[in-house]
Amino acid sequence: MKYILLTLACIFLYSSLCRSQEKKYTDSAVAEYIKACQCKFGYRYGWKLKSVKKHEAYSWVKKIIFVSFKNNDSAKEVSYLKNEKIDNDVVTEQHLLTQAETDSLFNIIYGYNYTGYPSKILVFECKQPENAILYVDSDDKVLFSINICFSGTGHQIWTSKNYKGTHTTTFGETCFGKYEQLAKLFRSAGIRNIK
């Protein structure tokens, strides 16, 4: 009987301790995590806008294009390409970025970073994107792209098998607010179908 009472007392103490730890996690830890994940502007890791433009990957790129497209085949990784060029039958909207828009894009990708240091980084899948940033060479072939799901705040980077460089593009840190900044840039470039 003593052992049963002792066991029940241990179970009760353990469950009480777990509940108090759980409450502590859901209150202050979540608020702290959300604060750490917010975007703030400021280049990190020695990046500056000039050094980003000199990055090896961008030496191959001659133009950057925003697109929206019909994605009826989620199994196809880049449904907007045909022989590594833009398939105008699939692409519904496209906009060639000016130098000022390119600078804004790089500022969003490389300049917006986490406010703090989140313990875990959330990355969401982008299974059926309908928007993309295309990096195009002098032969109008897409070297790499960032496929974006604005509604699910996810992205996926695609690189052409014919790309000869050693580095590709990046999305940077997925801090809260970055997708909204990108959507705003897409809209200002005249892209209306943002999903």
Sequence and secondary structure as in RCSB ss.txt:
>XXXX:A:sequence
MKYILLTLACIFLYSSLCRSQEKKYTDSAVAEYIKACQCKFGYRYGWKLKSVKKHEAYSWVKKIIFVSFKNNDSA
KEVSYLKNEKIDNDVVTEQHLLTQAETDSLFNIIYGYNYTGYPSKILVFECKQPENAILYVDSDDKVLFSINICF
SGTGHQIWTSKNYKGTHTTTFGETCFGKYEQLAKLFRSAGIRNIK
>XXXX:A:secstr
 HHHHHHHHHHHHHHHHHHHHHHHIIIIIHHHHHHHHBEEE   TT  HHHHHTSGGGGS SEEEEEEE    TT
STTTTEETTEE TTTEEEEEE  HHHHHHHHIIIIIEEESS  SS   B  SS  EEEEEE TTS EEEEEEEET
TTTEEEEEE TT   S         BTHHHHHHHHHHHTT     
